[in-house]
Amino acid sequence: MTPSPHRMPGALFDAVAAGGGGAPALRLLARAEHSRRLACAYAVTVAAREAGGRVAEEAEYAWGLFADATRTAPEAATAVLTHPSAGPALFGLLAHLRHPDGRLPPPVHWFTALAVSAAARAGLSARAELPVAGSWAALPSLGRARFPGARPGDRAEVRVDGAGRCRVTAAGETVTVPGLPYTGGPLGGPTHGPGADGLPGTVGRWHGAHLLATLDGGAPLLLDTLDPPCFPHSARHPDGLPAAEARRWAGPARGACRILRADRPESYAELAAGPHLLVPLTRPGHGNRSGSSAETFGCMALSPPTSATGLAVTLTHETQHNKLAALLHLFDLFEPGGPERFYAPWRPDPRPLPGLFHGAYAHLGVALFWERRRETEPDPALRATAHAQFARWRLAAHEATTVTLSSGRLTPLGNRFAQHMLTTLDALCRLPVPAPALHHAESAARAHRADWQNRNGDMARRLSA
């Protein structure tokens, strides 16, 4: 198992910088993320050897399972390593091994759970013990078994037999993982979630992802929860994600996919080739929230959607973050460090340069979405909103990109990237917008800046000086 070198053609790099890139960009970035996680898995194994003892034994066993799965069914190991939860697990474990605090043992079971999942997908015999967290034992990319009778400190035994059947036992109960032996199609079993396309929602005490929509090429758009270390504000579902909640997401998700497919084919192709997993966030108070993590490529966390159009905007926004985060694992676009903080026209707080850069790129995608939506929206009132949103976010992204370019912190490659962003935004800023929408956007921009200055006091005065 050797990570592959990855090269991005200059034309594709420039297309990504201009706000797009399409399916070819997402496929390349996904391959690079897989290689990065494979390299981290090996680094975990090496660091565990140096730690010695049981930690070394467990890591060697997990690495051996991954090696066997890769030889037997490469797609099985790839599916597990590219699952969004694999990134935080591997890099978090590596940090524990390299910087032990002496109070708690390194969580090697994170690595073990990934390896056993790969073995189950590949149909290989395996056995492992995993701690039960609350009432759950998780097998990343497959799902979670629930044991209501589990007590603190209980462990779950996972057994995969030679036919690929996987069973999880804890607290005197055994749960069978549905959809195994794995045949290359969707992990199956009767579904209680929306879609009824073969992916399990809840099957007895087994809880898998809920299918929201099937994208072009058969890629599933899924709704599931991830461990809190992935997204600290993810919604808590101690009894599992209810099918009723998944159904509430399904209509907006399918509508959002239809909108993107019709209005922004390139963005839709990126979604079909890249991020497939949505994670529900809690939504205190008013407004929608969404987020992505640099180590959870293929995943986006968001508040429950209120409309198909709103969800389409969020999917566009977070796909941009996914692209840029993966690209930053390949290339240095700005110099590290620096205490500077900058005004971001979409945030209440001063932002470091990487945050400003990320936000500008995400809102470039949002502006491109609204530019097209203002032509296709059939409702006059919503079309007026689309005009105003387009004017608002092209202005915000242009302002932030200009500040980024003048920061003096971009590398030559980063300057090239930001210049392509600015070229796209310059073209968008030349497009006509109805006067009422333009006035609304400019008023919103002024109000945001005034509120930001009042909120941030001395920091705002230093940035204005």
Secondary structure, DSSP 8 states (H G I E B T S, - for coil): ---------HHHHHHHHTT--HHHHHHHHHHHHHHHHHHHHHHHHHHHHHH-HHHHHHHHHHHHHHHHHHHH-HHHHHHHHTSTTHHHHHHHHHHHHHS--SSS---THHHHHHHHHHHHHHT--EEEEEE-BTTEEEETTTEEEE-TT--TT-EEEEEE-TT--EEEEETTEEEE-TT-S--SS---S---SSS-SS--SEETTEE--EEEEE-GGG-EEEE----TTT-TTB---TT---HHHHHHHHHHHHHHHHHHHHH-HHHHHHHHHS--EEEEB---SSS--EE--TT-TTEEEE---S-HHHHHHHHHHHHHHHHHHHHHTT---B-S-----B--TT-SS-B-HHHHHHHHHHHHHHHHHHHHHHHH--SHHHHHHHHHHHHHHHHHHHHHHHHHHTSS-B-HHHHHHHHHHHHHHHHHHTS---HHHHHHHHHHHHHHHHHHHHHHHHHHHHHH-
